[in-house]
Amino acid sequence: MGEITAEVMISVDNGPQVPGTIVVEQEWIDVTSATATKPDPAWEFHDAAGHFHAYDVDGKLPTLEPRSRHIDCPGEHVSPEYDDDDCEGYDVVEYFCPICDEMVEPRRLDDSGTKTIPGRKSWTATVRTEVPRDTKVTVRAVDAIGGVYFGIAYASGNVSMEGDARGVRVTTQLYGAGPLGRRAISAAVAA
């Protein structure tokens, strides 16, 4: 799990900006597939009518039209242990030239094995203000270079108070109730 912590100025429900901290945690998951494939970037093909087909740089097929075809379950099963009354069949995607209607099979490469992919992302904010327990609030945070982060959070009720000669400082823990959005740094801030 990766973690990023940033000191920010936080506004809760459009209130005044106060010092705080945002912590974003990202899970990473190892997944293994024995059948995964990916587009072959070197594949190109001319159909019988001479129409050119290939993958573009994004792995898309701009000159082919995908069509889904349903495959029904087998009508009779060989043995009772393989009988599946809930079988609904499955769909396959086939590609056709939209000009001449020839079916084309784009070449794909093996992409099996183990890969690490991003999993669940969560975030918390610690803010120097009191937020009532179990309250759902909007959070807007600005970092030192003008990046703006925003989302919806719940106040956990975890409130701490520290006192010194200048008075009492209240801190509330907020838990992200959804994604933490990020806005691009505006040209005025970046300049």
C-alpha positions as CSV (number, residue, x, y, z in Angstrom):
1,M,0.0,0.0,0.0
2,G,1.3,3.4,-0.9
3,E,0.7,6.5,1.1
4,I,1.0,10.2,0.3
5,T,0.7,12.9,3.0
6,A,0.5,16.6,2.3
7,E,0.2,19.7,4.5
8,V,-2.6,21.8,3.1
9,M,-5.0,24.6,3.8
10,I,-8.5,23.1,4.2
11,S,-11.9,24.6,3.9
12,V,-14.9,22.6,5.3
13,D,-18.3,23.5,3.7
14,N,-16.9,26.7,2.3
15,G,-15.7,27.9,5.7
16,P,-12.4,29.7,6.4
17,Q,-9.2,28.0,5.3
18,V,-7.4,26.4,8.2
19,P,-4.2,24.3,8.3
20,G,-4.6,20.6,7.9
21,T,-3.2,17.4,6.5
22,I,-4.5,15.1,3.7
23,V,-3.4,11.5,3.6
24,V,-4.2,9.4,0.5
25,E,-3.7,5.7,0.6
26,Q,-3.5,3.5,-2.6
27,E,-3.8,-0.3,-2.5
28,W,-1.9,-2.3,-5.1
29,I,-3.2,-5.7,-6.1
30,D,-1.3,-8.5,-7.8
31,V,-3.6,-10.2,-10.4
32,T,-2.8,-13.2,-12.4
33,S,-4.4,-14.2,-15.6
34,A,-3.7,-17.3,-17.8
35,T,-5.8,-16.0,-20.7
36,A,-5.2,-12.2,-20.9
37,T,-4.3,-10.7,-24.3
38,K,-3.5,-7.3,-25.6
39,P,-3.5,-5.7,-29.1
40,D,-0.5,-6.5,-31.3
41,P,0.8,-3.0,-32.3
42,A,2.6,-4.5,-35.3
43,W,-0.5,-6.1,-36.8
44,E,-1.9,-4.7,-40.0
45,F,-4.2,-6.3,-42.6
46,H,-5.7,-5.6,-46.0
47,D,-9.1,-7.4,-46.5
48,A,-10.1,-8.9,-49.8
49,A,-11.4,-5.6,-51.1
50,G,-8.1,-3.9,-50.3
51,H,-9.3,-2.0,-47.2
52,F,-6.5,-1.3,-44.6
53,H,-7.0,-2.3,-41.0
54,A,-4.6,-1.9,-38.0
55,Y,-4.5,-0.9,-34.3
56,D,-3.9,2.8,-33.6
57,V,-1.5,3.9,-30.8
58,D,-4.3,3.6,-28.2
59,G,-5.0,0.0,-29.2
60,K,-8.2,0.8,-30.9
61,L,-9.5,-0.4,-34.3
62,P,-10.7,2.7,-36.1
63,T,-11.5,1.0,-39.4
64,L,-13.3,-2.0,-37.9
65,E,-16.8,-2.3,-36.5
66,P,-17.3,-4.5,-33.4
67,R,-20.4,-6.7,-33.3
68,S,-21.5,-8.8,-30.4
69,R,-22.8,-12.4,-31.1
70,H,-24.5,-14.5,-28.5
71,I,-23.4,-18.1,-28.1
72,D,-26.1,-20.4,-26.4
73,C,-25.2,-23.1,-24.0
74,P,-25.0,-26.6,-25.3
75,G,-28.4,-28.3,-25.7
76,E,-27.5,-31.6,-24.1
77,H,-24.9,-32.3,-21.5
78,V,-22.7,-35.3,-21.6
79,S,-23.0,-36.1,-17.9
80,P,-25.1,-34.9,-14.9
81,E,-22.0,-33.4,-13.1
82,Y,-21.7,-30.8,-15.9
83,D,-25.4,-30.0,-16.1
84,D,-25.9,-26.2,-15.5
85,D,-29.6,-25.2,-15.5
86,D,-28.5,-21.5,-14.9
87,C,-26.4,-21.4,-18.0
88,E,-27.2,-18.2,-20.0
89,G,-24.5,-18.6,-22.7
90,Y,-22.0,-15.9,-23.5
91,D,-21.2,-13.2,-26.0
92,V,-18.3,-12.9,-28.3
93,V,-17.1,-9.8,-30.2
94,E,-16.3,-10.1,-33.8
95,Y,-14.9,-7.3,-36.1
96,F,-16.2,-6.4,-39.5
97,C,-15.1,-3.9,-42.1
98,P,-17.9,-1.3,-42.3
99,I,-17.3,-0.9,-46.0
100,C,-17.3,-4.4,-47.4
101,D,-18.6,-6.3,-44.3
102,E,-15.7,-8.8,-44.3
103,M,-15.0,-10.3,-40.9
104,V,-11.5,-9.5,-39.8
105,E,-9.6,-11.1,-36.8
106,P,-7.2,-8.6,-35.4
107,R,-4.1,-10.3,-34.0
108,R,-3.6,-10.1,-30.2
109,L,-0.5,-11.0,-28.1
110,D,-0.3,-13.0,-24.9
111,D,-0.6,-10.8,-21.9
112,S,-0.9,-13.5,-19.2
113,G,1.0,-13.6,-16.0
114,T,1.0,-11.5,-12.9
115,K,0.5,-7.8,-12.9
116,T,0.2,-5.2,-10.2
117,I,-2.8,-2.9,-10.7
118,P,-4.2,-0.1,-8.6
119,G,-6.9,-1.1,-6.1
120,R,-9.0,0.8,-3.6
121,K,-8.0,4.4,-2.9
122,S,-9.0,6.1,0.3
123,W,-8.2,9.4,2.0
124,T,-8.5,11.1,5.3
125,A,-8.1,14.8,6.3
126,T,-7.1,16.2,9.7
127,V,-8.3,19.7,10.0
128,R,-7.7,22.4,12.7
129,T,-11.4,23.1,13.4
130,E,-14.3,21.3,15.1
131,V,-16.7,19.5,12.9
132,P,-19.8,17.9,14.5
133,R,-19.6,14.1,14.9
134,D,-21.2,12.0,12.0
135,T,-21.6,15.1,9.8
136,K,-21.1,14.7,6.0
137,V,-19.2,17.7,4.7
138,T,-17.4,19.0,1.6
139,V,-13.7,19.4,1.9
140,R,-11.6,21.7,-0.3
141,A,-7.8,21.6,0.2
142,V,-5.1,23.8,-1.4
143,D,-1.5,22.7,-1.4
144,A,1.6,24.8,-1.3
145,I,1.8,25.1,-5.2
146,G,-1.8,25.9,-5.7
147,G,-3.2,22.4,-6.4
148,V,-6.8,22.0,-5.4
149,Y,-8.2,18.8,-4.0
150,F,-11.9,18.3,-3.1
151,G,-14.3,15.6,-2.0
152,I,-17.0,14.6,0.5
153,A,-16.0,13.3,4.0
154,Y,-17.5,12.2,7.3
155,A,-16.5,13.7,10.6
156,S,-15.6,10.7,12.7
157,G,-16.0,12.3,16.1
158,N,-12.3,11.9,16.7
159,V,-11.7,15.4,18.0
160,S,-8.5,16.3,19.9
161,M,-7.9,19.5,21.8
162,E,-4.5,21.0,22.8
163,G,-4.1,24.0,25.0
164,D,-1.2,26.4,25.3
165,A,-0.6,30.1,26.2
166,R,-2.4,31.1,23.0
167,G,-5.6,29.2,23.7
168,V,-7.1,25.9,22.7
169,R,-6.5,24.2,19.3
170,V,-9.2,21.7,18.1
171,T,-8.4,19.1,15.5
172,T,-11.0,16.9,13.8
173,Q,-10.4,13.7,11.8
174,L,-12.4,13.4,8.5
175,Y,-12.8,10.2,6.5
176,G,-13.3,10.4,2.7
177,A,-16.8,9.2,1.7
178,G,-15.9,9.0,-2.0
179,P,-13.1,9.9,-4.4
180,L,-10.8,12.8,-3.8
181,G,-11.0,15.0,-6.9
182,R,-8.1,17.1,-8.2
183,R,-8.4,20.3,-10.2
184,A,-5.7,21.4,-12.6
185,I,-3.5,24.3,-11.4
186,S,-4.8,27.4,-13.1
187,A,-2.6,29.4,-15.4
188,A,-2.8,32.4,-13.0
189,V,-1.5,30.3,-10.1
190,A,1.1,28.5,-12.2
191,A,2.5,31.8,-13.6
